[in-house]
């Protein structure tokens, strides 16, 4: 009897393999939200709980869920929509207004970790190529994590927040160029013309979407709303988000930058459209936990098995945090110590961007498996360090925000 | 120069394979919505356009996108949320009120296609096992398609709609039992005790969620809303939807039935909660196009290359449509001709359920590749036939609905 049942169940499962997917999604979402609730009760950021949920259920600890093509895809779509909804709350003019400062913050925040990472690995005994690659891996900023914390606190519009968002876009372009340089140096030949072309394209794309795209969409919006399909502006937003993400990757920038620009381009046209914002919020809230849990699942604790690597992983993580804090903080020092600290801490998380750089290094065979594990740990650890400090540093803005919202 | 660029692009793409995924999603969503708009302008149901978009971009015609593990996963999650949001609009009491009629509709709507399909294939020269399996494939109803059309017209609460929803749940349980019987007959041994146990479990699960789950959740809702995590009731809804879908498959019912029951269980607790409904609507509207396009992508036009199969595929499709129309219509004839026709047409689409049965048949090696293609065609064709007729048949309810909403 049990035999028949077993055969039937296996048959049904093998014909409908997506049952496993639903179970995976349920476990990821449930773990994320249980740990988020626990962390909220401990007065810690929910986001840290959600990433740690990934560490817990992932290969490092319980091994209930392993990163797969599907969890990676969901995570990718999740971070895209995260940046898209952040973009929806950001007007291009507010980013241009902090443009100069954002450029300085980005440049110092790229230079400091790159140089420090390079020399640290050289001193540890790495080759020149390995050291260049580790420097590159320390450059990447994962703005999604910071944006999520700031959005949750309602301080996305604070001056430091806008500098972080602007600097993150520039940071991504610079990071891409350094990656292209280092990767072609590793391959033996640097084509400056090609890299110059990529740089120009990336910058032109960003400025074009902000300057031309946003007003064009604002003019076009009534026509889109007049289409026959239901919820046409929401559908247009989804397509713009996916489309500019794809375009960004073809041009050479990260998909999240395209999604962020798509959100900004749509910000004016959808101002006050509560239904659209709630629908977009639903999509984002559904998808983001998979992004956060998937980051946590990447962590490999086996780097701690080799004593020689333990010192390195701790030092690289420390250097990764301090160089962004000091580099970006120095860039924003004209705004005073507190805001400089806000900007510096906001740029610390490396998250999925650091993980992607590590994967490129591994696939090019320029870093060893041990170094790959080191970069993964650094990426996850910097992502966990920043949110509690962000919460503290933005506490007075949150309080002001709440007083503003409820003035009695 | 181009060589370096090509290498770099390949490198970036291979390290970040999800770029392809974003492009796939963009193409699927864009094709679905362009065809939906065209169909709306031709006064045809948008849903037909979205399924035909899948036929167009899929392997049958342009071959831009092929069904993959990821598109299947998105489609599965999409249909789950579709049924979940339909459940949210459905109170258990309204289904119980039409319960007896729904049972008669389901039984006649299962018996007629099974018997007709069995004898049709026997007459065509099929083996007994093949004929049993084709009968089983004709039994499955894909309630998602009909529910989507009815929800779009705002007539989910019409009497015929409630009968369709109730009958679809019973239909799914009956279909599961027939599948278990046929599959174990094909394997050579039928364990009636085991099958009886599965049936009891499925029925107990359904009734338990409706009778006990719904009031329990309504009582629990204030506590859930009091949790610290943001949007806790929305998160709970997501978890309930995923969790009951998984539970349903473990018990042996389709995941969509679990999702529909989850929605119903939450209907009372979230009545009037516009924010939650808009968030859920956002998730559903984002995911459903992938479900519809994925159905269209399953179509294989190569069944039309073999002249001997052409007659069969057309006959089976015709029989599939007519037996549901007449069988279910007869079950609801006490409500008059028009309502009987509404119910009959509403049960015609086989959609993804027919496709899953075909896949099980193929994996058990009880049907040939040609018969597999026939069932796929029947599944997609019945799904395309029903919506235009539903639109016509429910026209007066829609008009009444619109008069009610705008009484001047």
Interface residues (C-beta under 8 A of the other chain):
Chain A: X1 X4 X5 X7 X8 X9 X11 X12 X13 X14 X15 X16 X17 X18 X19 X21 X22 X23 X25 X26 X29 X30 X33 X36 X37 X40 X41 X46 X69 X70 X72 X73 X76 X77 X80 X152 X180 X183 X184 X187 X189 X191 X193 X194 X198 X227 X228 X229 X230 X231 X234 X235 X238 X239 X242 X243 X245 X246 X249 X252 X255 X275 X278 X279 X280 X281 X282 X283 X285 X286 X356 X359 X360 X363 X364
Chain B: X1 X4 X5 X7 X8 X11 X12 X14 X15 X16 X17 X18 X19 X21 X22 X23 X25 X26 X29 X30 X33 X36 X37 X40 X41 X46 X69 X70 X72 X73 X76 X77 X80 X152 X180 X183 X184 X187 X189 X191 X193 X194 X198 X227 X228 X229 X230 X231 X234 X235 X238 X239 X242 X243 X245 X246 X249 X252 X255 X275 X278 X279 X280 X281 X282 X283 X285 X286 X356 X359 X360 X363 X364
